[in-house]
Amino acid sequence: MPGKKPLEWSPRSQRNIESIRDHIAADNPAAAQSVIDAIRRAADGLRNFPVMGHAGQRLGTRELVLSKYPYTLIYRITPKNIGIVAVMHQRQKASI
């Protein structure tokens, strides 16, 4: 089995994570950490199974819908890494 590809979080995806954490933490800091941990675990799973998400709305992207929380990871697979482009709430319209 080939080696796992590294994850690369875009600046936008990092801002998305911070925003999600801040929004949820305003009411429940422990829940915020649980959601962020779940997002990071899902992203890490892409290292083993990069095509686990479905084809994205934008050419060249894929989308992984989290089953427990209403978030979607938008990512690209490159020869060198898995690039996390954004983390969107499922009610948001993706504008990648």
C-alpha positions as CSV (number, residue, x, y, z in Angstrom):
1,M,0.0,0.0,0.0
2,P,1.4,3.4,-0.9
3,G,2.2,5.8,1.9
4,K,-0.4,8.1,3.2
5,K,-0.6,11.5,1.6
6,P,-0.1,14.5,4.0
7,L,-3.0,16.8,4.7
8,E,-2.6,20.5,3.8
9,W,-5.2,22.9,5.4
10,S,-5.7,26.0,3.3
11,P,-5.8,29.4,5.1
12,R,-9.5,29.5,4.3
13,S,-10.1,26.1,5.9
14,Q,-8.2,27.1,9.0
15,R,-10.4,30.2,9.3
16,N,-13.5,28.0,8.8
17,I,-12.3,25.8,11.7
18,E,-11.7,28.8,13.9
19,S,-15.1,30.3,13.1
20,I,-16.9,27.0,13.8
21,R,-15.1,26.6,17.1
22,D,-15.8,30.2,18.2
23,H,-19.5,30.0,17.2
24,I,-20.1,26.7,19.1
25,A,-17.9,27.6,22.0
26,A,-20.0,30.7,22.7
27,D,-22.6,28.3,24.1
28,N,-20.7,25.1,24.8
29,P,-16.8,24.9,24.7
30,A,-16.8,21.2,25.2
31,A,-19.1,20.6,22.3
32,A,-17.0,22.9,20.1
33,Q,-13.9,20.8,20.8
34,S,-15.9,17.6,20.0
35,V,-17.0,19.0,16.6
36,I,-13.5,20.2,15.7
37,D,-12.1,16.8,16.7
38,A,-14.6,15.1,14.5
39,I,-13.8,17.3,11.5
40,R,-10.1,16.7,12.0
41,R,-10.6,12.9,12.3
42,A,-12.7,12.9,9.1
43,A,-10.0,14.8,7.3
44,D,-7.4,12.4,8.6
45,G,-9.4,9.5,7.2
46,L,-9.0,11.0,3.7
47,R,-5.3,10.2,4.0
48,N,-6.2,6.4,3.8
49,F,-9.3,6.8,1.6
50,P,-8.9,10.0,-0.5
51,V,-11.8,9.2,-2.8
52,M,-14.2,8.5,0.0
53,G,-16.0,11.8,-0.7
54,H,-18.2,12.5,-3.7
55,A,-17.3,14.7,-6.7
56,G,-17.6,18.3,-5.7
57,Q,-19.7,21.2,-7.1
58,R,-16.5,22.8,-8.4
59,L,-14.3,21.0,-11.0
60,G,-11.4,19.2,-9.3
61,T,-12.9,19.2,-5.8
62,R,-14.4,16.4,-3.7
63,E,-16.8,16.8,-0.8
64,L,-16.9,14.7,2.3
65,V,-20.2,15.1,4.3
66,L,-19.8,14.4,8.0
67,S,-22.4,12.0,9.2
68,K,-22.7,13.2,12.8
69,Y,-22.4,17.0,12.3
70,P,-23.8,19.3,9.6
71,Y,-20.4,20.1,8.0
72,T,-18.8,19.2,4.7
73,L,-15.1,19.0,4.0
74,I,-14.3,20.4,0.5
75,Y,-10.9,19.1,-0.7
76,R,-8.6,18.4,-3.6
77,I,-6.4,15.4,-4.3
78,T,-3.0,16.3,-5.7
79,P,-0.1,14.0,-6.4
80,K,1.6,15.3,-3.3
81,N,-1.2,15.8,-0.8
82,I,-4.8,16.1,0.2
83,G,-5.7,19.8,0.2
84,I,-8.5,20.8,2.5
85,V,-10.0,23.8,0.7
86,A,-12.8,24.7,3.1
87,V,-15.1,23.4,5.8
88,M,-18.6,24.5,5.2
89,H,-21.9,24.2,7.2
90,Q,-24.3,22.2,5.1
91,R,-26.7,25.1,5.0
92,Q,-24.0,27.3,3.4
93,K,-23.8,27.6,-0.4
94,A,-20.2,26.6,-1.3
95,S,-18.4,29.5,-3.1
96,I,-15.0,27.9,-3.8
